[in-house]
Amino acid sequence: MAVELIEKKPRGSRPIHLVARDGLSDAGLDPAALAWANAAGFKGDAGRTLLVPGSDGRLAGALFGLGGRDEGTALGIGALARSLPEGDWHFSATPEKPAIATLGVLLGGYAFTRYGKQPSKSLRLTAPTGADVAALRRILHAICLVRDLVNTPTNDMGPDDLEQATRKLARTHKARVAVVKGDDLLAKNFPMIHAVGRASDKAPRLIDMTWGDRSAPKVTLVGKGVCFDTGGLDIKPASGMLLMKKDMGGAANVLGLASMIMASRLKVRLRVLIPAVENAISGNAFRPGDVLQSRKGLTVEIGNTDAEGRLVLADALALADEEAPDMLVDMATLTGAARVALGPDLPPFYTDDDELAASLSTASAEQEDPIWRMPLWRPYDTKLSSKVADLNNVTSDGFAGSVTAALFLRRFVDKARSWAHFDVFAWNPSDRPWGPAGGEAQGIRALKSVIEGRYS
C-alpha cells in the first residue's frame, strides 16, 4: 500500500469527515450521509472508518472516528491508509493537527517491499491547509529509511551493507564518509569496537559521515550498529535472537535523523558515527572476564559479552567528545530493562542538561513522538565498579539496567556541551495505525525539532 501526498485537490476527490465521539451532528454531513451513519451505528469511536455511498450508489466519502478527548491521536488517523479504498481523498475540514494527521496517513501506507511483497493498493491524499508538503515528504523519506534498514535481515544488512547505506545517503546530500575497518581499528585506537566485532567474518568498522559548514555549531550523532547480536560467548537463547537483526536500530535512527537534517539544510556541522559490527562467536571472540582497553584510556572488565553495544558506543562517543560538539546524541537498542520499564513504545532518554530535557519533552508532545526522561542516578554509578579495571560493563545485581547502561556511557563524555542517550526499541511488535509491525523510527522527529529550534 502506498499513499502519495499531493498539493492540489483533483476533480473527483472524495472527502474524509473526521468525527469526534457523539459528534455526528457537528460533522457537516448532508441528511442522507447522516442517516446512513446513524443506521450503521457510527458513533465516532476512535479508529473506526465508515464508507458513505452517494445517491447513485457510488462511493461518496468516508467518516473516521476520532474518539473522545483522551482517546484518539492525530497519528492515529493513519488507520485510513488501510481502511480507505484506492483513489483520491481529502479532508473535508482541516484536522486539529494537520501535519501530524497527514503524516499518520502517509506512514500508515508503508510497506516493506524489498523481498517481493507489494502494496495492494495506492491512495492519493491532498495536503490540508497548514501541512508543509516538502517537510512531510522529508520526514516520510527519513522514517521509511529507518524502517527499511531495520526490517532488512542481516544477510543483506551486515556491516558492509550498513556502510553502503550510509554512503548512499551521503551521496544524496554531498556529505563525506570515512571508514576505519578491521585491524586498522587497533592502529587508530578503537580497541573495543575491534574486540566486539573481530569474531565475525564481516570486518568491524567505524563509519564516520560529516556534512555542513565546519564553522557551524557541531551536532554529532552516534548510532549503535550491531548488525546481529548472538550475545557472544554469553550466548542468547534462540528466542532472544529472533529480532536481533534490529540491533542496528540505533544506527538506522541516526541515519534517518541525519537525512532530515541534511534535507532541511539546517545550519549545523553534522557528524554521524556508526560502529558497525556483528557480535559473533568464534575462537577469537572476546570473553567474560577479559579486560579491554578503550579509546578514552579507561579499562573495562567484561562481565557479560551480551552487553556489547555499550562497548562499541563508548569508543565512538570518546571520538565524538574529543572535538567538544555543541550537541552529542547517541541512540541504541541497548537494554531489555528499558522495555521492562517503559514498554516498546516509549523510549527512555538520559541527559544531565535540564534545558535540553525540557525541550525534548515539549517536542515529544507536539510531534506525537513519544520519549520519556529517565534519571542518571549517580548513586548507581558504583554498581559498575570492578576489582581489576576502571569499570565493568555490567552490574552484578541486575537492577536498573537501562540507568546503569546510560551511566556507563556517561563515563566516556566529558567535553560535549550537551549530551543525550536514547535507549530505543526500534520496532513495532504489532500493527499500529501509522505503520505495520516491524522496524520503527523513534525519537527522531522530536530530536529534529529541537535541533532545528536551537540552530535554525
N, C-alpha and C positions, 0 to 999 in steps of 0.2 A: 504494500500500500504506500502511495506517495501523495503528499499534499504540496501543491505549488501555490506560493503566495504571489498574488497579482495586485497591481495598484489601482486599476480601473475596473469597475463592475461591468461585466459583459452582459449583453442582452440575453435574457432568459435565465439569469442567475436567480436562484431560489433563496428566500430569506430563512435565517435561523433566528427564532424568537427565544431569548433567554428568559426563563420564568422562575421566579423565586417560589418557594413553597407557599401554596394557597394564594398565589399572585396572578392567577389566570385573568382576572378581571382587569388587571393593570398592564397586560401584555400587548395591548393594542391589536388584538385579533378581530377579524371580521366575525359576524354572527355564526356563519357556517363553521369556521375553524374552531370557535369557542364551543359550539355544540359538539363537534367531533371530539375535542379534548375531554369534555365532561363525560361523554358517552364512553370514552376509553378509560376513564378513571384517572386521568393525568392530573397530578396534584403539584407538580413542580419538584418532586423528590430528586435529591442530588444524583446526577449522573444518568437520569432516565431520558431517553430520546423518544419522541413520538413523531412519526411522519404524518403529514397533513395532506389529504387529497384536495384537489380543486373541484369546481362544479362539473368539469368534464371528465373527472375520474383520474386525471393525471396528477403526478406529484406536484404539490404547490409550495411546500415548505416543510419546516421541521420545528418542533418545540424541544427545548433542552432544559432539564430541571437543574436549578442551582441549589436547591435545598434551603434550609434555614440559615440564619446569620452565621452560626458556628459550624456549619457542615461543609458546604462546598468551597472549593478554592478556584481561583482563576485558572491555574494549571489544569484543574480537573475537567475543564471544558474540552481538554484534549480527547476525551472519550468520543467526541464527534467524529474524529478521524476514522474510527472503526464502525460507527453506527450509521453514518450518512451514506446514501447511495452515491455512485460516481456522478460527477458533474460539477457545475459551477454553483458556489454558495457565497452568501454574505450575511453578516449580522444585521438584523433589522434595526437594531439600535446599538450604539456604541457600548461595549461592555464596560464595567466599572474599572477594570484594569486592562485596557485594550491590548497593550503589548504582551502582557503575560498570558492573557486568554488566547491570543493569536499564536504565541509560541507553543502553548499547550497543544493546539490542534496540529501544528507543524511537527512537533516531536511525537505526537500520537501516531503519525503516519510512518514513523521509522520502521524499516525492516532491514535485517542483516542479509545481504544478498550475495556474499562472496562465493558461496558454495551451491548456488543454483536456486535457492528459494527466492521467489519474486513476489512483489506486491500483487495482490489480487485485483486491485482497482486503483484509480487515481482520482483525486479531487483537486479542484482549484478554489482557493479562498481569497476573497477580496479583502485587503487590509482595511480595518476600520480606522476612522479618524483617531489620531493620537498614537498610531503604531508606525514606527520608523522602519520601513521595509528593508532598507540596506542594513540597518543594525540587526534586525531579526534574522536576516539571511546569514550574517556573520556568526551570530550565536548558534543558529541551526547547524551551520557547517562545523563549528567547533565541537558541538555536542555529538554530532554524528561521527566525527573523527574519533572522539573518545570511545564511543560505543563500539565502533568498528574495530579499533585496536584491541579493546578488552575482549570482545567476542571472538577474535581470531585465535584459534588454538596454537599451541606452542610450536607445532611442526611448521607453521607458517609465521610465527611471531616470536622467534628466538632473538638473542642479542643482535645478530646480523640484521634481521628484519626490522627490529626496533630502530637500529641505526639508519636503515634506509628510509623508514617512515619519517624520521627526523630530518634527513637530508631532503626528502621530497617537500616537506613543509618549508624548510629553509630556502629552497629554490623558488618557491612561490613568492616569498617575501624578501628575497635577496639578502638573506641572513648568511652568516658564516658558520661553518661547522668544523671542529677539530675533534679527533678521536685518539685516545690513548688506549692501546689494546694489548692483551696478552701479557707477556713478561715485561713489556715496556711500562706496565703499571708499577712494577717494582723499581725500575730505574727512575721513574718520575714521582715516586713516593706516594703511591696509593696502595699500601700493602693489604688493607682489609678488603678492598674491592677484589684484589687478586686472590686472596685467600678463600673468599666465599665462592668465587667463580671458577677456580682452577680445575676442579674435578670434572667439569663438563667438557665435551669435545667441541663446544661452541665457546670461543675465547671470550673471557670477560673483557669489559671495556668501560671507559668513561667517555660519554658523549657530551660535547661542550658546544652549544649553539649561542651565538651572540648576534644582536641586531640593534640598530639605532645609533644615535649620536653619542659618541664617547663622553661628551661633556654633560649629557643629560643625567638626571637622577638615576642611580643604579638600582634596578629591580632584578633580583635573582630568584629563579625558581628551581628547586631541586626535587626530582621525582624518583621514587623507588622503582627500578626497572628489573625486578626479579621475574624473569620470563617464565620460569617454572620453579616451584619450591617443593622438593621431595621431603624437606625437613633436614636433609643431610644425614649424617650418621645417627642423629636422633630422629629417625625416620617417622614420617606421619603414617597413620593408618590409611588404608585405601580410601575410606570415606573422606578423609581430610585432604586428599589430593584432587578430588573431583573438580574443584573450582580453581585449582592453583594456576591455571592459565591466566587468571585475573590478577596474579600477584605483581604484575607490572601496571596495575591500575593507577598508582601514583604518577608514574611516568606518562601514561596516557592523559591524565587530567592536567598535568602541567603543559603538555603539548597543546591540549585544547585551549587552555588559558593563554598560552603564547600566541596561538592562532588569532584569538580575539584581539589581543594587544597589538599585534603587528597589523592586522587588517584594519584596525581603527586608527592606526598611525599615532598611537599615544606617544607623548614626548618623554620617553624614558630610554635608558640604555638597558635593554633586556638581555639577560643571560639565562640560559636553561642548561642545567647539569643533570645528566641521567646516568647513574651507574647501572649498566645493563649486564646481568649475569644470569646463569642458571645455578641454583643450589642443588647440585647433583651428588652422586655417590660414586667414588672410585678409590683406588689405592692411595691417591694423593689428596683426598678430601680432608678439610680441616676437622679437628676432633674436639669433643668435650675435654676440657682441661688444658687445651692449648692456650698459650698467651700470645696475642697478636700485637704487633706494633701498629700504631695508627699514624696518619699523616700529621696530626696535631702533636704527636710525641707522647700521648698517653698510651699506656699499655692496657690491654683488655683481656681478661681471662674469659674463656668461653665456658659458660655454664650450660649452654644449650645451643646446638648448631641450628635449631629451628628458629632462633631469634637472630637471623642473618640480615634482615632488612635494615636494622639499625646500624649494623656494621658498615654496609656499603654506603648508607646515607651519611655516616659520620665522616668518612673520608671526603665525600663530596661537599658536605657542609663546611668542613675545615678549609677546603679550597675556596669556596664561595666567600667565607668570612674574611679571608686574607685581604680582599680588596675593600672591606668595610662598606658593603652595599647599604643604600638607604632603606631598602626593604628586602628581607630574605624570607622566603616561604618554602617549606618542604611539604610534600604530600606523599602519603604512603598507605598501602594496605598493610598496616603494621601489626595490629593486635586483635585477637579474638575478644580480649577484655573490653575493647571499645564497643563491640557488638552486644556483649552481655549488658553493658551499662546503658547504652542508648539505642540498641537495635540497628538494623541495616539502613534506615532512612535518615538518621540524624548523626552525621559525623562530628565527633568532638574536635575542637581546636584548642591549642595551648599557646599562650603568649604572656610575657610579662610587661607588655605595652598596653596599658589600660585604654589609651586613646584608640589604638588600633582595634582592640577587642570591641569597644563600643561601636566603632564604625562598621565592623564586620557584622555585629548583631543587628544593627539597623538595616544594613544592606540585605542581610538574610531575610528579614521580614518583608522588605519592599520587593525583593525579587522572587519571593517564594522559593528560596534556595536554602533548605534547612541546614544549619550548623549550630553548634552549641559549645560555649566556652566551658572548659574544664580546668581545674586548678593545677598549677605547677607547685605541688605541695612539698615544700623544701624538706620537712622532716623525713619524707620518704627517700630522700637522696642517699641516706646512709645504707639503705637496703641494697644498693648497688656496689657495696664495698667488697673488696677481695683481699685475701690474706697474702697473695703473691704478686698482685698487679695493682695498677691505679684504680681499676674498677672492673666489675663483672658485667657481662652483657645481659644477665637476668638476675632476678631476686630469688631468694631461697624459699619465701613463704607463699608465693603465688598470688598475693593480694595486689590490687591497684595496678594491674599490668599495663594499662594504657598510660597512666600517670607516670609510672617509673620508666616506661619507654621514652616518653617525652623528656623526662629529666636526664636520661642517658644522652639524648641528642643535644640537650641544652649545654652539656659539657664541652661541645665542640663549636660553640658560637660565642664569641667574645666581642667582636668589633662591629658587627652589623648594628645599625641604628635601631632597627625594628625587626623582630623575628617572630614567625608563627609556624606551628607544626599542625598539620591536619592528618588525622588518623581515619582515612576513608575506607568504605567497603567497596565502592566502585561497581556495585552490582544490584540489580533489582531481583529479589528472589521470586517475585510473581509479577504478572502483568499489572501495569498501572495505566490510568487514563492517558498519561503523557508518554507512554512507552512500554514496550513489551519486556518480559523477563529477560535478563541478560545484562551486559555491560552498561554502566551508567556514569555520567559526569556528576560530580558532587562538589559543591562549594565554589566552583569556578566563576559562576555568574556573580555571586556576592563579592568574590575577590576582584574580579574585573571592575565592578562598580566602585570599590574602594580605591583601587589603583588609579582609575580614571579620575576620581574625585580629588585624590592627593596630587596628581601630577599632570592634569589636563592643562 
